Amino acid sequence: MGKPAFISIIATTAVLAAVLPAMGAGADFRAHAARTLNATDTARLHFVHSSGSKLFEEGSATGAIPGTMSAHFDIGPTVSTTFVLRARGGGTLIGHGSGTLHGSGRYESFAGTIVVSSGTGRYLHAHGHAGLYGTFDRRTYALVVQTTGDLSY
């Protein structure tokens, strides 16, 4: 073993000796490469069924994370939702949100926020916040939903 290799081993050992005690004995050494994506997506959802004011909707999502979306919406003075986005490239995003309805008549708009709380596959560690915007057709129950914000995974 040459002198440069020996110095490299000594330096690495010194760094590990300084870092490992600070991490604690029970530290989890599994690495996770975090990505942050500033995403804008639009979902065009159609009515599947309802129970009172709760609507179950499905449809396609386009934008930064294309795929299919399933969502439960509770339409009242406010809009609340839980959703699952199945990304075309694999994995899912799961979350919830709420917003305030504006307008009256056949079409109403809404604005609020959503929270991505978990995911699966490539989005296993997903979390984030986004703006929630859309329109609701009271005759067909169709929803157009747009989200824009940051997603970390």
C-alpha positions, 0 to 999 in steps of 0.5 A: 500500500502506497503513502497516498492510499494510506493517507486516504484511509486515515482521512476517511477513518477520521471523518467516520470517527467524527460523524458516527457518534453524532448520528447516534447508535441507532442511526438508519444508514439507508440513503434516500435521494430527495428530489423537489419538483415544482409541478403544475398538473390538470385533471379532468374528472368525470362523475362515477357515483355519489353518496349525498354531497360526496362525489367519487370522480375519476379521470386523466391528469396531465402536466408534470406528473401525468397519469390517472386520478381518483378522488372523493369530493365533498361539495358543500359551502367548501370543497374537500377532497382526498385523492390518489394520483397513479403516475404513468411512469409508476408510483402513486401520490396520495393526499387531501385538500380543501377550497372555497366555492365561488359563484352560483349557477351551473358552473362554480369555481373553487380555490384552496390548497392540497397536501401530498401526504404519502406515496408509493413506488418512485414517490414513496417518500412524497410530501408537498403543498400546492394550490388547488384550483378548479371548476365544478359543473353542477349539472354533470358533476364534472370537475376540472382541477388544477394544482400547482406547487412543490413536491418532494420525493 
